[in-house]
Amino acid sequence: MNLRMGKMMFAAVDLGSNSFRLHIGEPAADGIRVVRSARDPVRLGAGLDKDDCLTPAAIEAALESLQGFGQLLATYPLQAVRVVGTNALRLARNADEFLPLAEKAIGYPIEVISGEEEGRLIYLGVAATAGHGNQQQLVVDIGGGSTELVLGRGAQILRVESFSIGTVRKNVLFFPEGRIDRSSFQAAVLSARSRFEDAAEGFGSGNWELVCGSSGTIRAVGDALARNSIGDGLMRYETLQLLRERLIGFGHTSRIALAGLKPDRAEVISGGLAILIGLMEELGIEQIMPVQAGLRMGLIWDMHLRSTSGDRRDAAVQAFATRFQVDPLRVQRVAAAADMLYKSARPGGDNQRLLCWAAQLHEVGLIVSRTGFHKHGAYLVEHADLPGFSAREQRKLGQLVLAQKGNLRKLGNAMDDPDFCCAVLALRLATVLMHSHESDSAKLLRLHVRNRIEVEAPADLLQQHPTLSWWLTRERGEWEEIGRPFLLKPA
């Protein structure tokens, strides 16, 4: 057992399309110090069949890797752990079947993050580690299943976009069975250029002062250039052309002989190089500087920031609410009442923060229509680009927004979770109180959520406000319709 108990320690696990990778780090005076790393070339992206389902062999390899990672994580006193899935799990149609098995194997929840969130985390890791002051920079990350472009200045992200083009499928499509020739390389480069041509206006030359490359692919290419004395050893466009010629000369993946290039990297380097050349041609990039930072470092920084100076998700919710012109006074009343009601039934419950965010966003759908606004709001919340949120969190947040009114059958088996059920009840009652102009009365109510729903309310409150009594009677009917007895008890 590792007994490093003096400092906070965080672990980040990246379930990439090419490799599964792990970092364990701790805050230090000059940033984050990585105390342990691990890498497993699972190649999950190559394990997707023609229907975009993970094959049994791919699942078996992934679970074996995750069990090993779980055993490693158990030897460290970790304050927080985040495990994220990227493009392969975004694409996998059977991800819902795989994820429970994967979470059991590693012992932690797995978040499938959007490409945009992946890009933001990558930039966070680069900005926090590599620095570069106040220069405007473009960060490029070429992964096994997707490529992220992020434009930023200092710690501020200005623009982020994710493209579904990565080394694994590029190799399968253009270098089948490991064959490497000139025509295949040219076709692969042109294909890559076609994917990036729409990005030229926002990410092309003139928008940045330097370009950094953060992915394992880019670092592997940079290392191959330097260690094999190809050109001047720097990642310039002309030097990459020399590397392309060297790969064409090998003719086959199995014959690639470059100092420092691992066999599993050799299998996908042709596809990665084609993407890199196409990107440089389309965006007018002359040189890329590889950096030793990226998604995992961004995850560790994000956990560190959450524990010390704030959560990016709070800012994302506030910005989204402002964008969709919600009434700040109304959402403030609902949020305060919902929080009070939820705590009365589930002090320290798991859904407190999610409930707060749902309350702040519960009326975003009004910008679409007053009719069915909760449905419009739920769709917007679930499918929006919300920095800091995983896909699972956004689905749950959308469910809460949907649940604020109407029948409860639409929530399905989500209502089997007593804590989530309590959050739904708190939000619904908070909106009822707001509509009845009785938000301040939340402190007078008490909730009990067990086998049945109990709401304690002062008798004089219900007598003085007959519309509130009407709302609560209606609410009772909705809960009883899904088999949950609802008792309104005078306090």
N, C-alpha and C positions, 0 to 999 in steps of 0.2 A: 504493500500500500504506500502510495506517495503521500507524504505528510507535509506538503507545502501549504500550511494553514495560514501563513502570515498575510497573503495577498488575495485579492479577488482574482478568480480565474474563470475564463469563459472558453467555450468550445464551439466551433463552427464546423458543420459537416455539409459538404456540397455534393449532391447526388447528380453529377453531370452526365451528359450524354456519352462522353468518352471515358471519364474516370470518376470514381468516388474519391473525394479528398477530405482530409480532416486537419484542422488547426486547433491547438490548445494554446491560448495566450493569456498574458497578464499585463495590466497597465504598468508602464515604466515611465521614467522621467522624460524620455525621448519618444514616447508613443506606446505601442503594444509590442511586447517581447514574446515571440513565439517560442514556447518551451517544448512542444512536441508536434510533429507532423506525420501524416500517413497518407499513402496514395494507393489505390487499387484500380488497375485498368479494366473495369467491368465492361465497358463499351455497351452501356444500356441502349443507346440509340440504335446500334446495329442489331439489337434484339427485338426490334419492332418488326412484325410481319407485314404482309401486303395490306392487311386491314388495320394497321397501326395498333395492334395488340402486342403486348409483351409476350414472348414465347415462354413456355415452361422452362427451357434451358436458361433464358435470360433472368427469369425470376429466381431460379435456384442460385445462380451465380451472385445475384444482387443480395439475396438473403444471407448467403455465406459471408459475403463481405461485411454486411451490416452487423452480423453477430460478432465478428472480430472487432469492429469499431466500438460496439457496445461494451465489450470486455475491456478495451483500452480506456474508454471514458470512465468506466467504473473505478479505475485506479487513481483518479484525480478528484480533489475536492472542488467541484465546479459550482460557481454561483448561478450560472445560466448556460443552457445549451440550445442552439438552434440548428435544426436539420432542414435543409431546403432542397426541393427538387426543381429542376429547370426544364429545358425544352423537351427531353424525352418523356418526362412525366406529364408535361402539358399536353403532349400529343397522344399518349397512351390511352386508348379507349377503355382498357380494363384497369386503369389506375385505381379506381375505387375498390377493386378486388385485391390489388397488390399492396396498397398502402397500409391496411391493418396488419398484414403479415410483416411488412417492413418495419412498422412502428414497434411491433412486438420483438422483432429481432434486435433492433438497436436500443430499445427501451426509452425512446423519446418520441414526441409528436413530430410529424413531418409536414412541412408547409410547402405546397407547390406554389411558387411565386411567378408572377407575370414577367414577361420579358423586360418590360419597363422597370419593374421593381428590381429585377436582376441588374439592369444597367445602373440604377441609382446606387445600389449597394456596392457595385464595382467601383463607381466613381468615389464613393465615400471612402473605400479602402485605399484608393490611389491618392486622393487628396490628403488623407490623414497621414499617409506613410511617406509618399514621395515629395509632397510639398509643391514647389514651383511658385510660391508667392502668389501674386495677384495676376499672373499671366493667364490669358484665356487659352484653354487647352482642350484638345479633343482626345478622349480616351476610347481606344478600340479594344474590344475583347472578342476574339474568334474562338468559339467553343465547339464542342462536338456536334451540337444541334442547332445553335443559333449564334448570331453575331450582334453585339450591342455597340452602339455608337452613343457617346455621351459628351456633350459640350458643356463646359463649365468654366468658372473663374474663381480661383481660391476654393472655398468650401461650397460655393453656390452652384447649383446645377441649373443650366439655362435651357437645355434641350436634351431629350433622351428618346431613343428609338431602338426597337429590337427587330431584327430580320431573321426569318426562319431559314437560315443558310448556315451550315456548319460542316466541319471536316468529315464527319462520319458518312453522311449521305453523299457529300461531294465525291468522296472516294469511291463509294459504291456505284454511283452513276457514271463517272468519267474515267475511273481507273479500275474497271472490273477485274477481279482475280489478280490484282496487284500489278497489272501491266501499265507501263508508263511510256508514252510516246508523244511526239510533238503535236500531232493533231488533237489528241485527247486533252493535252495541256491547254492548247489554244481554245478549245471548246469550253473547258472548265473556267478559264479566265473570262471569256465573253459571257458565260452564264452568270458569273459573279457580278460582272459589270451591270448586267441587266437588272439585277436585284437592287443595286445601289444607285442607279441613275436618278431616281426621284429624290434621293437624299442629298444630291449635289448642292442644291441651293442653300439648304440649312447647315450642312456639315462640310461643304467644300472649302477650298483654300480661300483665305480672306476672312474666315470666321474664327480662326485660331492662330496662336503664335507658336505652338508646338503640339506634337502628337505623341501620345504615350500608348504603348501596347501592354495590356495587363494579363493576357491569357497564357495558359501553358503552351499553346501552339506558338504564340509569338515569341515566348521565351525560348522555346526549343529551336525555332528558326534562328533567333539571334545567337544562341549558343553555338549552333552548327556553323554559322558564318564566322564567328570569332575563333572557334577552336580548330577549324579546318582552313583558316587563312584564305577564305573566299573573298576576293576583292580586298577592300580595306577593313573588312570585318564588321562594318556598321550596317544597320538595316536601312540601306538606301535602295531606291528603285533599281539602279543599275546593278547593285550587288545581288539583289534577288533574282535578276535575270541570269546571273552567273550560276546561282544555286539551281535555278530551273534547268539550265543546260546540264549541270552535273547529274540531276535526277533523271533526266531523259537519257543521259549516257548510261546510267545503271540499268535502265530498261525494265526493271521489275523491283517491287518492294523488297523481295527477299534478298536482292543483291545490293541494296543500299548500304554503303560502308562510309559512315561519317562519324568522326570521333565525337563521343559524348551523346550521340542520339540513341535513346533506348529503343528496343525492338518494337514496343507497342506504339511509340511515337512515329517510328519509321512507317508503320502501316497507314498512317493518316496524314503524313507530312505533305504529300503531293496535293491533296485536297485543300489543306490549310494554306499552302503556298499560293495555290491558284486563287483562293479567296483574297489573300493579302495583296497579290499583284493587281487583281481586278479592282479592289478597293482603292489602292493607291492611284491607279490610272483614272478611275472615275471621279475621285475627290481631289485630284491634283496634289497628292502627298508625295514629297520627295524623300522624307526620312521619318522613321518611327523609332522612338526610344523605348526599349523594353523596360518594364519596371517589375519589381518583386512584390506586387500587391494586387489585390483584386477582390473577388466576391467573398472569400473567407475572411479576409482582413476587414472588409466592410461589415460583415455580419458581427464580428467581434467588437468593432467600434460601435455599431448600433446597440448592441447589448450593454456596452459600457456607458453609452450616453443615456440609455433608458434608466440605468441605475444611478446616474449622477445628475444629469442636467435636463432631462425631459425626453419625451417620446415623440418621434416624428409623426405618429398617427394622430396625435392631438392637433397638430398644425394642419395635417391633411384634411381632417374633418372640418375644422374651422374654415379653411379655404374653400372647401366644397360647399359648405352651407352659405358662405358669402356669394359664391359664384351663382348659386341657384336662388338667391334673394329670399332666404327664409327670414321670417320675422324674429329678430333676436330676443325680444321680450317673451314671445310665446314659447320658443324653444327653451329659454332659461327657466320658465315656470314649469314646463313639462319635465325637464331634466332634474330640477331640484325635487319635485314631487316624486318622480320615479325612483330616484336614488333613496329618498327617505322611506318609501314604501318597501322597496326591495330589501333594504337593510333591516327593516322591522321583521322580515321573515327569514332572511338568509344573511346574517351578519358574516362578513368575510367570504361571501359567495364568489364563485368563479366568473360570473357574468356581469359583475358590477361595472367594469369599464366599458364593455360592449353595450350595456344598457345605456350608459351615459352618452356614448357616441350615437346610438340609435335615436335617442331623444333629441339630440341636436340636429339630426337629419330627417326626422319623421315627416316633415312637411316639404321636402325638396320636390316631391311629385306635383305640387301645386303649380309649378312653372309649366307643366304640360297641360293639366286639366284639373278642375275641382272634382270632377266625377272620377271615382276610382283613383284618387291621387296616391293612396297608399300602395296600389299596385305599380303605378308609374315610378314612385319613389323607390320601391324595392328593386325594380329593374335597374334604375340608374345607379343605385348604391352597389349592387352586385357586380355590375359591368363597368363601373367607372375606374379610372386610373387613380388609385388612392395610395400615395407613397407610404410605405411602412406596413401595409396590410398584405397578408397572404390571401390566396384565393379562398381558402376555407373560412377565414375570418370574414371576408366580404360576403360570402354566401350566408353565413350566420347573421351578420349585420343586416343583410337584405331581408332575411326571414323575420327579424324583429320588426323592421319597418313595415313589412307586409302584415304582421300580426297585430298592429295597433288598433285595427277595427275589423268588423266583419266576422264571418264564420271562422272557426278554428280548425276545421277539418283540413283546410289547405296546407297546414303545417305538417301533416302526416306524423311519422314516428319521431319527429323532433320533439314532440310534446311528451315523449317518454322520459326525457331528462328532467328531473324535478327542479333543478336549478334554472334551466332554461325556461321551464314552465312558469317559475316564479318571476323571472324577468319579463316574460310576456304579460303576466297579470299586472305587474307594477306599471309597465308602459301603458297598458290599456286603461287602468284606473287613473293614471296621471293625465292622460288626454281627456278622460271623462271630467275630471276635476277642473281642467283648464277650460273646457267648453261650458262648464257650469259656473265659471268665474269663482271657483272654490279651491284653487291650487294651494292656498295657505292651509286648507283643512287637511292636507296630507298627513300632518303631524298628529292629527286626531284619530287616524285610522290605523288598524293593526291587521296584518295579513298572517294567515297560517296556511301553508301548503303541504298537505300530507296526502292521505288517501282522498281527502276532499278539500275543497277550497273554503276557507272561512275568512270573512271580512267583518271585523268589529268596527262599528261606527256609533258615535253618540246619538241617542234617540232624538235629542233636540235638534241636532244638525240635520237629520233627515226630515224632521217636521218643518223646520224653517226654510228648507230648500227642496221643495217637492220635485224639481227637475232632476236633482241629484238622485233622489230615491228612484225616479223613473229610469234613469241611466243604469243604476245598479241592478234593478230588476231585469232590465234587458240583458245586462251582462251575465246575470245568472243563467238565463236561457241559453246563451251561447256556450257556456261551459258545460251545462248539463247535456247539451246536444252531442258532445264528444265523450259522454260518460263520466264526467267529473262533477260529483255533487257540489253544489255551491250554497253555502249558508251565510246569510246576512244577519249578523248578530248585533243587537244593541249593546253598546258598552256601558 
